[in-house]
Amino acid sequence: MRIVIAGGHGQIALRLERLLSAGGHEVAGIIRNPEQADALREAGAEPVVLDLESATVDMVAEALTGADAVVFAAGAGPGSGVERKATVDRGAAVLCADAAERAGVRRYVVVSSMGADADRPGDEVFDAYLRAKGAADDSVRARRGLDWTILKPGMLTNDAGTGLVRLEASTGRGPVPRDDVAAVLAELVETPATAGLTLELVSGSVPVTVAVKAVAGE
């Protein structure tokens, strides 16, 4: 499969690129900063330099042409303000979904966040982030032209992955290593039976492969 990852230099994305590349897939990562290209190459991914905050749908669709799946893992980052939550966490996710439809790429996997809710109250930046993610998720779920899956991890950590998770429609809050999030994403991309599902993810006791097969009904 050819898999394009938006936000290709993110902590989860780099882990995912390594996993997918090691699994024999052709991987590309969309990045804004060309200085990040070497890091993607080291992870086994082809860097595609494109600013999702200023790109048009056609520009992104061109980058997605020929792909079998798209993973949206971009984010404005913890140091960004309310405005960039809207332009990246919401706007770029919707843009990539539009572009995937235009390019004829049906499989679309989104890295969202536990608690994402377009109607979340509050004036803090984190509230704006969760509203933006929620609005993006709503936009993706409304599309008939995509075989989408939305993954909502709990509190992300840099602990070593255990390969043991809890993956359900509702898990309750909890931590999860980025290693395990990437492992679950790699399985989801290759499991089309998870299309149409919004899933929460925290650390647990079930092996990743088993957990994904369970939610897929396999």
Secondary structure, 3 states (H helix, E strand, C coil): CEEEEECCCCHHHHHHHHHHHHCCCEEEEEECCHHHHHHHHHCCCEEEECCCCCCCHHHHHHHHCCCCEEEECCCCCCCCCHHHHHHHHHHHHHHHHHHHHHHCCCEEEEECCCCCCCCCCCCCHHHHHHHHHHHHHHHHHCCCCCEEEEEEECEEECCCCCCEEEEECCCCCCEEEHHHHHHHHHHHHCCHHHCCEEEEEEECCEEHHHHHHHHHCC
